[in-house]
Amino acid sequence: MELREAIEAYARHLRIERGYSPQTVRAYRSDLAALAAFAEARQVRTSGDLTLDLYRDWLWRASQDGLAKATLARRSATVRGFSAWLVRSEAEASDPAARLRAPKADKTLPRVLTRQQMDGILGALETAAGEGEPGALRDVAVIELLYAAGVRVSELTGLDVDDLDLDRLTIRVVGKGAKERTVPFGVPARRAVLAYLDRGRPALAVPGSGPALFLGARGRRLGTRAVYELVARLLSGVPGGGPAGPHALRHTAATHLLDGGADLRAVQELLGHASLGTTQIYTHVSAERLKESYRLAHPRA
């Protein structure tokens, strides 16, 4: 099969049969497009001509170009999945990527904000929304829900108005693999969402806005990039290293729940993690925060 044709077929498989989100499919396609460009430069244009040596050369070149270990690990996983699918779909007879290995990603703890930092961010947003500007009312509701419910940014932007249950304080989200779950949120988030629905969304809506809960400046569904930009702006003045995207608020929500005594499995369910091991990183974050508090506070530390 022609290589780029195979890549598009695999992307359709991920989207339709596996139910992956558009963002995830885009990431897979990007990795495989880089593979295709590398292969074509070596006169390899069909999926049947892909070899283990070519895969290894591709990853080695990426490492020489300075790509992070996490990126190399993701690329390795991408091509292993692609190669295995070629065999399952009977497009190819062998799976040369089955023995492909990549460097293990460095284990780094996610960025987590303190409660005081979150209070400062939310307080500033509430002050900005005090005059009733529609965008400011929306921004408060967006950040409150990201933090209160610990949802992914794609889950947040995919919300429709009917996904809210303001009486039960829950939202219905569709996560990875098209898995649906119900997530609770708190009274401050409810208050912010109500203010947005009452005075923000009607002002932003235009004919054809549809059922989307959060709307952008042009009245269409708010995009993930706009949320990234909002969170990055809010975190730019907050001390601390690490990524400054919406996932930092998800990390923060999970860690604060565990700090407050929540059960690990309950946090796993709230976050929509398929594996408990994914959630366990937040126990390490809590332990590191405890050790730091001990170091700063105990006279014999």
Buried (B, 14 or more C-beta within 10 A) or exposed (E): BEBBEBBEBBBEBBBEEBBBBEEBBEBBBEBBEBBBEBBEEEEBEBBBBBBBEBBBBBBEEBBEEEBEEBBBBBBBBBBBBBBEBBBEEEBBEEBBBEEBEBEEEEEEBBBBBBEEBBEBBBEEBBEBBEEEBBBBBBBBBBBBBBBBBBBBBBBBBBBBEEBBEEEEBBBBBBBBEEEEBEBBBEEBBBBBBBBBBEBBBEBBBEEEBEEBBBBBEEBBBBEBEBBBEBBBEBBEEBEEEBBBBBBBBBBBBBBBBBBEEBEBEEBBBBBBBEEEEEBBBBBEBBEEBEEEEEEEEEEEE
